[in-house]
Amino acid sequence: MLPKRRVSRSNTRTRRAQWKATAAQLSLCPICGAQKRAHYACLKCGQYKGREYMQADRGALTT
C-alpha cells in the first residue's frame, strides 16, 4: 500500500519538532548532599539507598 500524497516538509518538520531531549532529573544525596541522578548511586560517596555500591575514590563497582 502506498501513500496517496507526499507529506510536505512543513508537516514532517512540525512532527519531528516534538522529539526533544529532556534534562536528567537531579536530586540530592541524603548522605553527602551532592547532586546525583534520580535512582542512581551517588558518584561522590558511592551509596544508594543506604548501601555502598561503588568505591568513591575509583568509581569501580563492588557489588
PDB file of N, CA, C and O in Angstrom:
ATOM      1  N   MET A   1       0.833  -1.164   0.000  1.00  0.00           N
ATOM      2  CA  MET A   1       0.000   0.000   0.000  1.00  0.00           C
ATOM      3  C   MET A   1       0.891   1.245   0.000  1.00  0.00           C
ATOM      4  O   MET A   1       1.860   1.307   0.757  1.00  0.00           O
ATOM      5  N   LEU A   2       0.583   2.212  -0.818  1.00  0.00           N
ATOM      6  CA  LEU A   2       1.373   3.427  -0.930  1.00  0.00           C
ATOM      7  C   LEU A   2       0.568   4.623  -0.441  1.00  0.00           C
ATOM      8  O   LEU A   2      -0.659   4.627  -0.541  1.00  0.00           O
ATOM      9  N   PRO A   3       1.250   5.644   0.087  1.00  0.00           N
ATOM     10  CA  PRO A   3       0.518   6.840   0.499  1.00  0.00           C
ATOM     11  C   PRO A   3      -0.046   7.577  -0.705  1.00  0.00           C
ATOM     12  O   PRO A   3       0.544   7.562  -1.785  1.00  0.00           O
ATOM     13  N   LYS A   4      -1.189   8.220  -0.516  1.00  0.00           N
ATOM     14  CA  LYS A   4      -1.833   8.945  -1.621  1.00  0.00           C
ATOM     15  C   LYS A   4      -1.032  10.180  -2.008  1.00  0.00           C
ATOM     16  O   LYS A   4      -0.871  10.483  -3.190  1.00  0.00           O
ATOM     17  N   ARG A   5      -0.527  10.896  -0.989  1.00  0.00           N
ATOM     18  CA  ARG A   5       0.198  12.137  -1.260  1.00  0.00           C
ATOM     19  C   ARG A   5       1.497  12.159  -0.469  1.00  0.00           C
ATOM     20  O   ARG A   5       1.623  11.516   0.573  1.00  0.00           O
ATOM     21  N   ARG A   6       2.453  12.911  -0.986  1.00  0.00           N
ATOM     22  CA  ARG A   6       3.713  13.105  -0.280  1.00  0.00           C
ATOM     23  C   ARG A   6       3.477  14.039   0.907  1.00  0.00           C
ATOM     24  O   ARG A   6       2.732  15.014   0.807  1.00  0.00           O
ATOM     25  N   VAL A   7       4.112  13.729   2.013  1.00  0.00           N
ATOM     26  CA  VAL A   7       3.992  14.586   3.191  1.00  0.00           C
ATOM     27  C   VAL A   7       4.919  15.781   3.002  1.00  0.00           C
ATOM     28  O   VAL A   7       6.098  15.617   2.689  1.00  0.00           O
ATOM     29  N   SER A   8       4.384  16.975   3.193  1.00  0.00           N
ATOM     30  CA  SER A   8       5.168  18.186   2.952  1.00  0.00           C
ATOM     31  C   SER A   8       6.281  18.341   3.988  1.00  0.00           C
ATOM     32  O   SER A   8       6.241  17.736   5.060  1.00  0.00           O
ATOM     33  N   ARG A   9       7.264  19.157   3.650  1.00  0.00           N
ATOM     34  CA  ARG A   9       8.368  19.427   4.575  1.00  0.00           C
ATOM     35  C   ARG A   9       7.852  20.059   5.862  1.00  0.00           C
ATOM     36  O   ARG A   9       8.328  19.746   6.953  1.00  0.00           O
ATOM     37  N   SER A  10       6.885  20.943   5.725  1.00  0.00           N
ATOM     38  CA  SER A  10       6.338  21.624   6.895  1.00  0.00           C
ATOM     39  C   SER A  10       5.709  20.632   7.866  1.00  0.00           C
ATOM     40  O   SER A  10       5.945  20.708   9.072  1.00  0.00           O
ATOM     41  N   ASN A  11       4.919  19.713   7.353  1.00  0.00           N
ATOM     42  CA  ASN A  11       4.281  18.725   8.224  1.00  0.00           C
ATOM     43  C   ASN A  11       5.315  17.783   8.832  1.00  0.00           C
ATOM     44  O   ASN A  11       5.215  17.427  10.006  1.00  0.00           O
ATOM     45  N   THR A  12       6.297  17.383   8.050  1.00  0.00           N
ATOM     46  CA  THR A  12       7.335  16.493   8.554  1.00  0.00           C
ATOM     47  C   THR A  12       8.121  17.165   9.665  1.00  0.00           C
ATOM     48  O   THR A  12       8.353  16.559  10.711  1.00  0.00           O
ATOM     49  N   ARG A  13       8.531  18.402   9.456  1.00  0.00           N
ATOM     50  CA  ARG A  13       9.326  19.110  10.451  1.00  0.00           C
ATOM     51  C   ARG A  13       8.508  19.466  11.688  1.00  0.00           C
ATOM     52  O   ARG A  13       9.044  19.480  12.796  1.00  0.00           O
ATOM     53  N   THR A  14       7.229  19.750  11.516  1.00  0.00           N
ATOM     54  CA  THR A  14       6.356  20.008  12.668  1.00  0.00           C
ATOM     55  C   THR A  14       6.251  18.764  13.525  1.00  0.00           C
ATOM     56  O   THR A  14       6.288  18.857  14.752  1.00  0.00           O
ATOM     57  N   ARG A  15       6.121  17.608  12.909  1.00  0.00           N
ATOM     58  CA  ARG A  15       6.027  16.351  13.649  1.00  0.00           C
ATOM     59  C   ARG A  15       7.349  16.049  14.361  1.00  0.00           C
ATOM     60  O   ARG A  15       7.338  15.616  15.513  1.00  0.00           O
ATOM     61  N   ARG A  16       8.469  16.268  13.702  1.00  0.00           N
ATOM     62  CA  ARG A  16       9.765  15.974  14.288  1.00  0.00           C
ATOM     63  C   ARG A  16      10.155  16.959  15.383  1.00  0.00           C
ATOM     64  O   ARG A  16      11.021  16.656  16.204  1.00  0.00           O
ATOM     65  N   ALA A  17       9.529  18.134  15.407  1.00  0.00           N
ATOM     66  CA  ALA A  17       9.853  19.139  16.418  1.00  0.00           C
ATOM     67  C   ALA A  17       9.451  18.683  17.810  1.00  0.00           C
ATOM     68  O   ALA A  17       9.926  19.246  18.796  1.00  0.00           O
ATOM     69  N   GLN A  18       8.593  17.684  17.917  1.00  0.00           N
ATOM     70  CA  GLN A  18       8.139  17.197  19.220  1.00  0.00           C
ATOM     71  C   GLN A  18       9.154  16.270  19.869  1.00  0.00           C
ATOM     72  O   GLN A  18       9.056  16.008  21.067  1.00  0.00           O
ATOM     73  N   TRP A  19      10.125  15.764  19.115  1.00  0.00           N
ATOM     74  CA  TRP A  19      11.133  14.855  19.659  1.00  0.00           C
ATOM     75  C   TRP A  19      12.249  15.674  20.275  1.00  0.00           C
ATOM     76  O   TRP A  19      13.179  16.083  19.580  1.00  0.00           O
ATOM     77  N   LYS A  20      12.163  15.919  21.593  1.00  0.00           N
ATOM     78  CA  LYS A  20      13.151  16.736  22.270  1.00  0.00           C
ATOM     79  C   LYS A  20      13.849  15.911  23.342  1.00  0.00           C
ATOM     80  O   LYS A  20      13.250  15.020  23.944  1.00  0.00           O
ATOM     81  N   ALA A  21      15.090  16.211  23.567  1.00  0.00           N
ATOM     82  CA  ALA A  21      15.816  15.583  24.678  1.00  0.00           C
ATOM     83  C   ALA A  21      15.479  16.349  25.948  1.00  0.00           C
ATOM     84  O   ALA A  21      15.397  17.577  25.933  1.00  0.00           O
ATOM     85  N   THR A  22      15.283  15.630  27.044  1.00  0.00           N
ATOM     86  CA  THR A  22      14.991  16.278  28.316  1.00  0.00           C
ATOM     87  C   THR A  22      16.201  16.144  29.237  1.00  0.00           C
ATOM     88  O   THR A  22      16.961  15.179  29.149  1.00  0.00           O
ATOM     89  N   ALA A  23      16.364  17.107  30.102  1.00  0.00           N
ATOM     90  CA  ALA A  23      17.473  17.078  31.053  1.00  0.00           C
ATOM     91  C   ALA A  23      17.229  15.992  32.091  1.00  0.00           C
ATOM     92  O   ALA A  23      16.086  15.725  32.463  1.00  0.00           O
ATOM     93  N   ALA A  24      18.300  15.370  32.553  1.00  0.00           N
ATOM     94  CA  ALA A  24      18.191  14.321  33.572  1.00  0.00           C
ATOM     95  C   ALA A  24      17.713  14.933  34.878  1.00  0.00           C
ATOM     96  O   ALA A  24      18.113  16.041  35.235  1.00  0.00           O
ATOM     97  N   GLN A  25      16.854  14.209  35.593  1.00  0.00           N
ATOM     98  CA  GLN A  25      16.353  14.674  36.879  1.00  0.00           C
ATOM     99  C   GLN A  25      17.440  14.521  37.939  1.00  0.00           C
ATOM    100  O   GLN A  25      18.025  13.448  38.082  1.00  0.00           O
ATOM    101  N   LEU A  26      17.707  15.579  38.668  1.00  0.00           N
ATOM    102  CA  LEU A  26      18.730  15.556  39.696  1.00  0.00           C
ATOM    103  C   LEU A  26      18.082  15.641  41.073  1.00  0.00           C
ATOM    104  O   LEU A  26      17.072  16.320  41.256  1.00  0.00           O
ATOM    105  N   SER A  27      18.671  14.951  42.027  1.00  0.00           N
ATOM    106  CA  SER A  27      18.222  15.031  43.409  1.00  0.00           C
ATOM    107  C   SER A  27      19.463  15.128  44.288  1.00  0.00           C
ATOM    108  O   SER A  27      20.589  14.984  43.813  1.00  0.00           O
ATOM    109  N   LEU A  28      19.242  15.373  45.566  1.00  0.00           N
ATOM    110  CA  LEU A  28      20.361  15.480  46.499  1.00  0.00           C
ATOM    111  C   LEU A  28      20.597  14.149  47.182  1.00  0.00           C
ATOM    112  O   LEU A  28      19.654  13.466  47.581  1.00  0.00           O
ATOM    113  N   CYS A  29      21.858  13.787  47.314  1.00  0.00           N
ATOM    114  CA  CYS A  29      22.229  12.571  48.032  1.00  0.00           C
ATOM    115  C   CYS A  29      21.957  12.797  49.519  1.00  0.00           C
ATOM    116  O   CYS A  29      22.428  13.786  50.080  1.00  0.00           O
ATOM    117  N   PRO A  30      21.200  11.896  50.177  1.00  0.00           N
ATOM    118  CA  PRO A  30      20.897  12.108  51.595  1.00  0.00           C
ATOM    119  C   PRO A  30      22.116  11.932  52.500  1.00  0.00           C
ATOM    120  O   PRO A  30      22.095  12.398  53.639  1.00  0.00           O
ATOM    121  N   ILE A  31      23.169  11.278  52.032  1.00  0.00           N
ATOM    122  CA  ILE A  31      24.334  11.019  52.867  1.00  0.00           C
ATOM    123  C   ILE A  31      25.346  12.161  52.785  1.00  0.00           C
ATOM    124  O   ILE A  31      25.756  12.708  53.809  1.00  0.00           O
ATOM    125  N   CYS A  32      25.752  12.524  51.551  1.00  0.00           N
ATOM    126  CA  CYS A  32      26.787  13.553  51.423  1.00  0.00           C
ATOM    127  C   CYS A  32      26.245  14.896  50.933  1.00  0.00           C
ATOM    128  O   CYS A  32      26.951  15.901  51.011  1.00  0.00           O
ATOM    129  N   GLY A  33      25.012  14.938  50.430  1.00  0.00           N
ATOM    130  CA  GLY A  33      24.407  16.199  49.994  1.00  0.00           C
ATOM    131  C   GLY A  33      24.778  16.627  48.589  1.00  0.00           C
ATOM    132  O   GLY A  33      24.386  17.714  48.166  1.00  0.00           O
ATOM    133  N   ALA A  34      25.522  15.812  47.846  1.00  0.00           N
ATOM    134  CA  ALA A  34      25.902  16.150  46.471  1.00  0.00           C
ATOM    135  C   ALA A  34      24.722  15.890  45.534  1.00  0.00           C
ATOM    136  O   ALA A  34      23.842  15.085  45.838  1.00  0.00           O
ATOM    137  N   GLN A  35      24.715  16.578  44.401  1.00  0.00           N
ATOM    138  CA  GLN A  35      23.676  16.325  43.412  1.00  0.00           C
ATOM    139  C   GLN A  35      23.972  15.014  42.699  1.00  0.00           C
ATOM    140  O   GLN A  35      25.121  14.717  42.372  1.00  0.00           O
ATOM    141  N   LYS A  36      22.908  14.225  42.461  1.00  0.00           N
ATOM    142  CA  LYS A  36      23.054  12.944  41.762  1.00  0.00           C
ATOM    143  C   LYS A  36      21.814  12.717  40.920  1.00  0.00           C
ATOM    144  O   LYS A  36      20.778  13.344  41.140  1.00  0.00           O
ATOM    145  N   ARG A  37      21.925  11.817  39.953  1.00  0.00           N
ATOM    146  CA  ARG A  37      20.765  11.454  39.140  1.00  0.00           C
ATOM    147  C   ARG A  37      19.796  10.639  39.973  1.00  0.00           C
ATOM    148  O   ARG A  37      20.214   9.854  40.825  1.00  0.00           O
ATOM    149  N   ALA A  38      18.513  10.816  39.737  1.00  0.00           N
ATOM    150  CA  ALA A  38      17.498  10.073  40.470  1.00  0.00           C
ATOM    151  C   ALA A  38      17.625   8.586  40.161  1.00  0.00           C
ATOM    152  O   ALA A  38      17.836   8.212  39.007  1.00  0.00           O
ATOM    153  N   HIS A  39      17.500   7.739  41.172  1.00  0.00           N
ATOM    154  CA  HIS A  39      17.559   6.277  41.066  1.00  0.00           C
ATOM    155  C   HIS A  39      18.929   5.770  40.615  1.00  0.00           C
ATOM    156  O   HIS A  39      19.023   4.686  40.039  1.00  0.00           O
ATOM    157  N   TYR A  40      19.985   6.531  40.866  1.00  0.00           N
ATOM    158  CA  TYR A  40      21.353   6.126  40.557  1.00  0.00           C
ATOM    159  C   TYR A  40      22.198   6.252  41.818  1.00  0.00           C
ATOM    160  O   TYR A  40      21.863   7.025  42.715  1.00  0.00           O
ATOM    161  N   ALA A  41      23.282   5.504  41.890  1.00  0.00           N
ATOM    162  CA  ALA A  41      24.207   5.628  43.010  1.00  0.00           C
ATOM    163  C   ALA A  41      24.921   6.980  42.920  1.00  0.00           C
ATOM    164  O   ALA A  41      25.184   7.483  41.828  1.00  0.00           O
ATOM    165  N   CYS A  42      25.226   7.552  44.070  1.00  0.00           N
ATOM    166  CA  CYS A  42      25.925   8.838  44.136  1.00  0.00           C
ATOM    167  C   CYS A  42      27.363   8.648  43.655  1.00  0.00           C
ATOM    168  O   CYS A  42      28.036   7.706  44.076  1.00  0.00           O
ATOM    169  N   LEU A  43      27.832   9.521  42.791  1.00  0.00           N
ATOM    170  CA  LEU A  43      29.193   9.414  42.274  1.00  0.00           C
ATOM    171  C   LEU A  43      30.226   9.900  43.287  1.00  0.00           C
ATOM    172  O   LEU A  43      31.401   9.542  43.193  1.00  0.00           O
ATOM    173  N   LYS A  44      29.800  10.710  44.250  1.00  0.00           N
ATOM    174  CA  LYS A  44      30.750  11.250  45.222  1.00  0.00           C
ATOM    175  C   LYS A  44      31.006  10.265  46.365  1.00  0.00           C
ATOM    176  O   LYS A  44      32.158  10.009  46.717  1.00  0.00           O
ATOM    177  N   CYS A  45      29.928   9.709  46.950  1.00  0.00           N
ATOM    178  CA  CYS A  45      30.120   8.797  48.088  1.00  0.00           C
ATOM    179  C   CYS A  45      29.877   7.333  47.719  1.00  0.00           C
ATOM    180  O   CYS A  45      30.241   6.447  48.492  1.00  0.00           O
ATOM    181  N   GLY A  46      29.273   7.052  46.560  1.00  0.00           N
ATOM    182  CA  GLY A  46      29.089   5.687  46.095  1.00  0.00           C
ATOM    183  C   GLY A  46      27.943   4.941  46.742  1.00  0.00           C
ATOM    184  O   GLY A  46      27.875   3.716  46.636  1.00  0.00           O
ATOM    185  N   GLN A  47      27.034   5.646  47.414  1.00  0.00           N
ATOM    186  CA  GLN A  47      25.944   4.977  48.108  1.00  0.00           C
ATOM    187  C   GLN A  47      24.622   5.183  47.383  1.00  0.00           C
ATOM    188  O   GLN A  47      24.416   6.193  46.710  1.00  0.00           O
ATOM    189  N   TYR A  48      23.723   4.197  47.534  1.00  0.00           N
ATOM    190  CA  TYR A  48      22.366   4.286  47.009  1.00  0.00           C
ATOM    191  C   TYR A  48      21.443   3.577  47.989  1.00  0.00           C
ATOM    192  O   TYR A  48      21.626   2.397  48.284  1.00  0.00           O
ATOM    193  N   LYS A  49      20.462   4.294  48.485  1.00  0.00           N
ATOM    194  CA  LYS A  49      19.513   3.775  49.472  1.00  0.00           C
ATOM    195  C   LYS A  49      20.217   3.194  50.697  1.00  0.00           C
ATOM    196  O   LYS A  49      19.816   2.151  51.216  1.00  0.00           O
ATOM    197  N   GLY A  50      21.277   3.882  51.159  1.00  0.00           N
ATOM    198  CA  GLY A  50      21.958   3.486  52.373  1.00  0.00           C
ATOM    199  C   GLY A  50      22.955   2.350  52.218  1.00  0.00           C
ATOM    200  O   GLY A  50      23.577   1.951  53.203  1.00  0.00           O
ATOM    201  N   ARG A  51      23.127   1.820  51.020  1.00  0.00           N
ATOM    202  CA  ARG A  51      24.094   0.738  50.798  1.00  0.00           C
ATOM    203  C   ARG A  51      25.201   1.230  49.882  1.00  0.00           C
ATOM    204  O   ARG A  51      24.960   2.032  48.979  1.00  0.00           O
ATOM    205  N   GLU A  52      26.422   0.745  50.117  1.00  0.00           N
ATOM    206  CA  GLU A  52      27.543   1.153  49.278  1.00  0.00           C
ATOM    207  C   GLU A  52      27.587   0.275  48.032  1.00  0.00           C
ATOM    208  O   GLU A  52      27.674  -0.949  48.132  1.00  0.00           O
ATOM    209  N   TYR A  53      27.527   0.899  46.865  1.00  0.00           N
ATOM    210  CA  TYR A  53      27.561   0.178  45.593  1.00  0.00           C
ATOM    211  C   TYR A  53      28.840   0.434  44.817  1.00  0.00           C
ATOM    212  O   TYR A  53      29.231  -0.378  43.979  1.00  0.00           O
ATOM    213  N   MET A  54      29.493   1.550  45.086  1.00  0.00           N
ATOM    214  CA  MET A  54      30.722   1.888  44.371  1.00  0.00           C
ATOM    215  C   MET A  54      31.736   2.411  45.373  1.00  0.00           C
ATOM    216  O   MET A  54      31.371   2.983  46.400  1.00  0.00           O
ATOM    217  N   GLN A  55      32.990   2.214  45.072  1.00  0.00           N
ATOM    218  CA  GLN A  55      34.026   2.865  45.868  1.00  0.00           C
ATOM    219  C   GLN A  55      34.188   4.270  45.331  1.00  0.00           C
ATOM    220  O   GLN A  55      34.403   4.458  44.133  1.00  0.00           O
ATOM    221  N   ALA A  56      34.089   5.240  46.186  1.00  0.00           N
ATOM    222  CA  ALA A  56      34.063   6.630  45.760  1.00  0.00           C
ATOM    223  C   ALA A  56      35.379   7.080  45.136  1.00  0.00           C
ATOM    224  O   ALA A  56      35.373   7.922  44.238  1.00  0.00           O
ATOM    225  N   ASP A  57      36.510   6.536  45.593  1.00  0.00           N
ATOM    226  CA  ASP A  57      37.801   7.022  45.082  1.00  0.00           C
ATOM    227  C   ASP A  57      38.065   6.543  43.660  1.00  0.00           C
ATOM    228  O   ASP A  57      38.626   7.299  42.867  1.00  0.00           O
ATOM    229  N   ARG A  58      37.680   5.307  43.304  1.00  0.00           N
ATOM    230  CA  ARG A  58      37.965   4.790  41.959  1.00  0.00           C
ATOM    231  C   ARG A  58      36.741   4.793  41.067  1.00  0.00           C
ATOM    232  O   ARG A  58      36.874   4.917  39.849  1.00  0.00           O
ATOM    233  N   GLY A  59      35.550   4.660  41.635  1.00  0.00           N
ATOM    234  CA  GLY A  59      34.346   4.605  40.836  1.00  0.00           C
ATOM    235  C   GLY A  59      34.046   3.216  40.303  1.00  0.00           C
ATOM    236  O   GLY A  59      33.190   3.073  39.430  1.00  0.00           O
ATOM    237  N   ALA A  60      34.735   2.169  40.809  1.00  0.00           N
ATOM    238  CA  ALA A  60      34.514   0.807  40.336  1.00  0.00           C
ATOM    239  C   ALA A  60      33.372   0.153  41.126  1.00  0.00           C
ATOM    240  O   ALA A  60      33.187   0.438  42.310  1.00  0.00           O
ATOM    241  N   LEU A  61      32.629  -0.703  40.479  1.00  0.00           N
ATOM    242  CA  LEU A  61      31.541  -1.422  41.153  1.00  0.00           C
ATOM    243  C   LEU A  61      32.118  -2.477  42.102  1.00  0.00           C
ATOM    244  O   LEU A  61      33.118  -3.131  41.808  1.00  0.00           O
ATOM    245  N   THR A  62      31.440  -2.618  43.262  1.00  0.00           N
ATOM    246  CA  THR A  62      31.932  -3.572  44.251  1.00  0.00           C
ATOM    247  C   THR A  62      30.861  -4.562  44.695  1.00  0.00           C
ATOM    248  O   THR A  62      31.108  -5.292  45.655  1.00  0.00           O
ATOM    249  N   THR A  63      29.741  -4.636  44.094  1.00  0.00           N
ATOM    250  CA  THR A  63      28.598  -5.493  44.450  1.00  0.00           C
ATOM    251  C   THR A  63      28.618  -6.089  45.768  1.00  0.00           C
ATOM    252  O   THR A  63      27.694  -6.817  46.131  1.00  0.00           O
TER     253      THR A  63
END
